[in-house]
């Protein structure tokens, strides 16, 4: 083999090695970029999940007094707490919201685009304003104080009516919570928590 051929073969081998190294480098960089993109997408999904969980936690706290970071459907066993929030909200703001408004809102857990529906997606503004009001620390304190006052009124009622079948505010219907509120506003009000109270409402 002549020197010329050896040199030519060496050059070809060097070129092949350079091409192989370049191809590997390109593949390696592409792989790194793919991994980075996958990690970014995963982190983005996790952040979005955390945002949704926080929104649900806030929403459930306002509606049911339970800070669970997941969607909760409307549940009548929590109506007593929702009713106390609504009473104080209306009294403080003059804005109107009903148990039915909350029930209707919670009937659709998903937005039209398939994303989870939270209080921030409320189109009417009724739910949004209510949850924001409940979220404010000064209002949260007022709600706790108000429920404590209702609880004291209820305990006094139980003392005076030992045959009463209820043992806690959570046993009461929204209508009976309204009755407690009447006693709260007027200590002279004749409070009656009849089992069939909803049947004797005017």
N, C-alpha and C positions, 0 to 999 in steps of 0.2 A: 504494500500500500504506500503510495507516494505521500510526500509531506503535504501536497496540495489536498489530497483526499482526506487525510487525517484532519487537517485544519477545517475542511468543509464539513466533515462529519461532526467534529467538535462544535462548530457553529450551529449546526442543525440541532444537535443534542441540547445545547444551551438555550436555543430558541424554544424547543419543546418544553424544557424545564421551566422557562419563564412563562410560557403559555399555561402550563399546568398550575404553576404557583399563582398566576393571576386568576385563573378559573377558580381555584380553591379559595383564594382571598375574596373573590366576588361572592361565592357561595357562602362563605363564613360570615361576611358582612350582611348578606341577605338574611341568613339564619338569625343573626343577632338582632337585626331590625324586626324580623317577624316575632321574635321572642319579646322584644320591647313593646311592639304593638299589641301583642296578646296580653302582656302584663298591664299595659295602659287601659285596654278595654275592660279587663277584669277589675282593675281599681275603679274605673269609671262606673261600672255596674254596682260595685260595692258601695260607692259614695251615693249613688242614686237610691240604692236599697236603704241606706242609713237615713237619707232625707225622707223617704216614704215612711219608714218606721217612726221617725220623730214626729212627722205630721199625724200619724195614727195615734201615737201616744198623747199628743196634745188634744186631738179630737176626742178620744175616749175619756180623757180626764174631764173635759168640758161637758160631755154628754152623760157619762156614767160614774165619774169620780174614780175611775180606774185607769192608771197609766200603762196600759198594755200596748206595746208597739206593733200591733197587727190589726187588721180590719175586724171590727166587732159589729155584727148585725144588731138591729134594734131588739132590745130585750126588756120586757115589761117589769122584770124584777128590779131593774135599776131606775124605773120611772120616778120613784120618790125623790131621788137625788136630782134628776134632770128637772123635775117640777120645781124644786127649791131654787135651782139656778135660774130657771125661766122667770119665776116670780120676782126675784131680786133684780134680774136684768131689765125686765119691763119697768119695774119701779124706779130703777136708777137712770134708765135711758129714755123711756117713753116709746121705745121701739117694740114692735110686736113679733113674737115667735111662739109657736105652739108645739106641743108634743108631736102633732101630725107632720109639721114641717121637718122635724128631725127624722121621723120614721120614713117619710117620703125620700129624704136625702139618702138615708142609709139603705134604701131598697135597691140602689144601683151602685155596687161596689167598684165598677169599672167605668172609665170615661169611654166616649165613642171610639177613640183611637186605640182602645185596649189597655191603656195605662191605668194603674190603680187610682181610684177617685178619693181624694181627701178633702177636708174642709176648705183648702185653698182653691179647689176647683169649683166651688159653689157659684153657679151662674146668677142666682137671685140676689146674693149679697146678704141674705138673712142669716144663713148659717155662718158665713165668714165673719160677719160683725159680732155675732153671738160668741163664737169661739175666741175671737180676739179679746172680747170683753172679759171672758172667763180667764183668759191667759194672763191678764194684767195682775201683778202681785197684789196690788191694793184691793182688787176685786176678789181675788182668791181668799184673802184674809177676811173680807166682809162676808163672803159666802160661808166660811167656816164658823164665824161668829153667829151668823143667822141660823145655821143648822143647830148650833149648840143651844140657842135660845128656843128653837122649836122643840128640841129634845127635852129641855127643862119643862116646857109647857106640857109635853106629852107625858113625862114622868109624873107630873102633878095630876094630870088627868087619870093616870093609872092608879094613883094612890086613892083618888076620890071614887074611882070606878073599878074595884078589885075584880069584878066579873068580866072586864074587858078582855077580849080574846087576842088582842095584839100585844106583842112584847117589844117591838122595835119599830123605828120609823120606816124601816124597809118593808114592814108588813102592811103599810098603809097604801091606799090607792092615791093617785094624783088629786082626786077630789077631796080626800081626807086631809091631804097636805094643805090644800087651800083652806080647809076648815081650821087647821092649826094656825095658818097665817092670819086668819080673821081674829083669832084669840091673841095672836102676837100684836096685832094692830090695836085691838081693843080688849084689855084685860077683863072687861065686864061682859064680853061676848059669851053666850051660853054654848060652850063647845059640846058637840055630840058626834062621836065617832061610831055611828051605827054600822053593823056589818053589811047592811044593804043600803048604805048611804047613796050609792050611785042610782038606786031606784027611786029615791025620794027627792032627788035634785029637781029644782023647778025648771 
